[in-house]
Amino acid sequence: MIGLPKRTLPKAARDKLREYQAEIDALPDYAARVEQAKASFSSQNRKGNATFDAVKKALTAMCCGARRCAYCEDSAADEVEHVRPKSLYPEATFVWSNYLYACGPCNGPKNDHYAVFAHASGVRTEVSRPPKAPVLPPVPGDPAFIDPRAEDPTAFLALDLRDTFFFVPRKARGTREYERAQYTIKTLGLNTRDYLPKARQQAFKDYKAHLAQYRASLAEAAPERRLRRLEQDIRERGHPTVWAEMKRQHQQLPALRELFRAVPDALTW
């Protein structure tokens, strides 16, 4: 996971989202707003609705690679995901900044799972609503789940490039940042789906090979056009978190240290 680039919607789409949201917000009862949020989103989020066609176009532009999931960066992103679940926060159902493109294997397990650090206690509190439970507002608090629309996940998560290719918390155990990292990793299953660490390991090898190819071309005084094409190939590859971590950790890994020493400009790609 990396922070997603900023994108704006066309004015017509922004206005329409506000109109949809106002219909929900106008209802006086929280439970009614939850029901309306589910029904309205299901009705509006369809192909041919110009507003959501614009939403999906903008979300696609924010994706890495060939429209990869904003969470795992591996599978095709084909579901408009609410970072804050609409079943808990109906006031965010049609809020543009609450959307990202996710894959089914990430969006399914996350679904309505959400936790906050309760304002009253500071303790991480699960606010997901069990089946048949009363439909009441969640306790107020700061989100435990890392939001790549609003935050840089790499400030919380590191990648083990030496061995497992698992995501691990960057901060010390006992800190809120550690808890947020652990909660996000577990909620999305970023380490427990065995194909994800394997894909990240393969991406690591792939990035190294492409950077080595760039180094060789640079040493051969290849034409500038070829160098730019090789650079673009690296910039557009999948699993961009792997590349971000390679740059961040290059001094600790001898093979990477040598590559980036030969191509220092790559640290800015």
N, C-alpha and C positions, 0 to 999 in steps of 0.2 A: 504494500500500500504506500502510495505517495500522495502528497497534496494535489488536488485536481486544479487544472488551470481555470482561470476566471472566464466565464462566458455570459453574455447577456442575451436575452430573448428579444425578438422584435416587439415593438410597442403594442401591437394588436394582441399578441399572445400574452404579454404581461397584463394588459387590461382585462383580458378574458379570464385569466387565472384569478385575478382579484374579484371578478364578478362571481365566479364559482365559489370562492372562499367566503364571500359575503353572505351567500345563501346559507351556508353552514353556520357562520357566526351569528346570524340573526335568530337562530333558534334559542329559546331561553333555557332549555334543559340540557345538561351535559350528555346524558345517555342518548337523547334525541340527536345531538350533534354527532355523536359517534356513529349512529346508524346512518345518518345522512352522509357522513364522510365516506363510509364504505360504499353506499349506493351511488353517490355522485361520482366518485373516482372511477368505479367500475363502468359507469355509463359514459364518462367523458374520455377515458384513456383507451381510445380505439383508433384504428387506422381510418383515415378520412376526416377526422376531426382536425381542422387546420391548427388549432392551438397545440394539441399534443403531437402533431406532426412536427411543429416547430420545436417543441420540447425535446423530442427524440433526436432531431437533427443537431440541436445544440449539445445534448448529452453525448452523442456520437463523436462530435468534435473534441470533447473532453477526454475521450477514452484513449488508452494507450494501444499501440499496435492496430490490429484489424478489429476494432470495436471489442476490446477485451474488458472483462469485468473490472470495475474500479476497486474491488476488494482483493480478489485473488490474482488478478492480472492474467489468468490462464484461460478461462472458458469464455465463450461468446457472451457478450452483454446483451440481453434481450428483455429485461424486465426493469420498468421504472420503479426504483426502490425509494421508499421513504426512510431517510436516516432515523428520524423520530417517527415511530409507527403512528399511522393515522388513527388506529383503534385506541391509542392512548392520548394522542395529541391531535384531536380533530382540527384545531386551529392552524395546523401546519399541513393540512391535506393538499392544498393547492399553492403552497409556498415554493417558489422556484429554488431557493437555496436549500430546500430539504430533499431535493431529488438527486439521484445519481443513477447510472446504468449499472446493473448487476446481473450476474448469472443466476440461474435457478439453484445450483448447488450452494451458493452463498446466501441468496435471498430466502431460500426455503428454511434452513436452520435458524437464520436470524429472525425472520418473520416478525412477530410482535415482541420478541425478547428485548428487554431494555432495562437498564438499571441507572440509578442516580446516586450521588452522594447527598443524602438528605440534608437539607439546610438545618433542620432541628438538631440532628445528631452528628452530622459529618460522616456517618457510616454508609458504606455502599449498600444500597437497598434495591432489591429486584422489584420493579413496578409492573412487570408483565401480569396480565389478568388471566387467572385460571378459568377454564370452562365453567359456565354457569355461575361465576362469581358476580356480585353486584357491580354494575357499571358505574364506577366512581372515578373521579380524577386521580391521577397518580400523585404521590407526595411530591412537594416541590423539592428540587435539588439540581445539582450540576451533573451533566451527563457522564456516565462511566465509559460509554462507547465512544471510540475515537471517530470523529467526523472528518473525512477527507475533503469535504467541501469547504470546511471552515478552518481546518488545522493541518499541520504537516505531520502525518503519521510517523515519519522517520525521526521525529523528536522523541517519540515514545518507544519505537520498535527498532531493533537491530536484527541483522541477519547473520547467522552463523555460517560464514563462508569457508571455514576450515574443515567442517565435518558434516553436520546434519542438514544444513540449509533450512533449519527451523528458524522461525521468528522468535526472538526473546526480548524481554523488557530491557530498555536501555538504562533505566534508573534503578536505584537500589531498592531491595525488598523493604516493604514498610512504607514506601512513599505512595502518594496518590497516583503519580505517574506510572509506577509499577503496577498498581492495581488496574489502572485503565488499560495498560498494555495486555495484561493477563486476561482481562475480561473480553477484550476485543478479539484476541487470538482464539480463545476458547469458543466464543459465540459464533465466529465465522468458520471454525474448524480449519484454520490456516496451516496447522501442523499435523492434524489427525487424518486428513485425506492424503494417503501416501503418495499420490501422483503429484501433489503440489511441491513438496521438497525435491522430488526427482526433476520436475520441470524447472525449478529454480537452479538446480545444479547444472542441468543442461544449458540453461541460459547463461550461466557463469562461464562455462566452457566456450560457448558461442561468442560471447562478448570478448573473451580473451583472444580467441582466434581472429576475430575481426580487427581488434586493436593491433595484434601482431602483424596482420596483413597491412594495416595502415603504416606501421613502423617500417616495414620492408619497402613499401612504396615510397615513403618519405626518403629513405636511405638511397633509393634508386633515382631520386630526383624526378619522380613521376609527374606528369602534367597536373596543373592545379585542378583541372576539371575532374580528373580521376580521384584526387585526394578529397575534393568536396563530396563526390559521390560516396566514397567510403565513409566519410564522416556522417553523411546523411543516413547511410545504412545503419550505423550504430545508434544514431539518435532515434530512429524509428522502430527499433527492434522491440520485441515483447519483454515482459517482466522488467520494466524500468526501475523497480526497486532494487533489483540485483545490480544494475549499473550504478545506481546512486550509492549503494553500499560498497561496491568496488572502489569508487572514488574516495569514499570516506575512510575505508580501511586499507588503502593501498600501501601505506607506510608499514603496516604490520604484516603484510604478506609479501615475501621476497619476489615472487614472480610478477606480482602487480607493481611492486615498487620499481622494478626494472623497466616494465612497459611504460608506465606513466613518466618515468624519468626521461625516456626517449621521446615521448609524445606529451609534454606537459600541457599543451593546449586542450587535450582531451579531458582534463579535470574541469573544464568549463562547459563541456557538452552536456 
